[in-house]
Amino acid sequence: MTVDVEDYFQVSAFEPYIDKADWERIPCRVEENMDRILGLFDDKGIKGTFFTLGWMAKRYPAMVKRVVEEGHELASHGWEHIRVTNQTPEQFRDDVTRTKALLEDISGQEVKGYRAASYSIGRDNLWAQDVLAETGHRYSSSIVPIRHDLYGIPDAPRFAYQAADGKLLEVPITTVRLAGRNISCGGGGWFRFFPYAFSRWAMRRVNERDRQPAVFYFHPWEIDPDQPRQTGLDPKTRFRHYLNLDRMYPRLEALLVDFRWDRMDRVFPV
């Protein structure tokens, strides 16, 4: 069970509409949403992994400390949600090094995991896996083995595998194999798009037929249907971002009951 700790205005799809220079003046809603998530996890007896932006951790260190104090794993989501495809190797190295150092300073614990913004490690920048290993990360969960207009490596392994010459474990987001193709069933917009019955069936199929654990992710803003509506969005972006936000929380409640969940570093020891 994983959470990508970012606010609604930081998503990659909003890059053409919201300038990073404006982030400081936009009221954050992440603390209230994280309160609900941590309360829900506590109520259901769930421990998870929180891939957290350095930008968020710098501004809300008490929130980060609470994550760790309540027994969850803290991991890196990079500094300010810059896609790896938009970074040079040197920029990426600085980004992940800076984020890891801050998260470890706040939490007092080793940060083992990393997740790229918008799953932006692909065929053309696999050098990022080597950089992650060199900077002390032990695993990454940054690849989705599907065909998508923004991300994905369709023929990548569907389940955890060794990368960077065996120095890094890559743990892809879960997919189910149907009609000769991989269908994402690991969370985010897909979880809001498909009926809950399909998501539950798909993850059970992965558990029972593939004999593999499922990796699920969501964002704090996805349980926040009252978030401010961004104007001027193209139809695809509007659909993807706002679809079924009002259904997300009750679906999460069901998901936490229907399956057993734990932290990434326990399900995939490194």
Helices and strands as residue ranges (DSSP letters): E 2-5, G 8-10, G 12-14, G 20-25, H 30-44, E 49-52, H 54-59, H 61-69, E 73-76, G 84-86, H 89-107, E 113-114, G 117-119, G 123-125, H 127-134, E 139-140, E 161-163, E 168-170, E 175-178, E 181-184, H 188-193, H 196-208, E 217-218, G 220-223, H 235-242, H 245-258, H 264-267
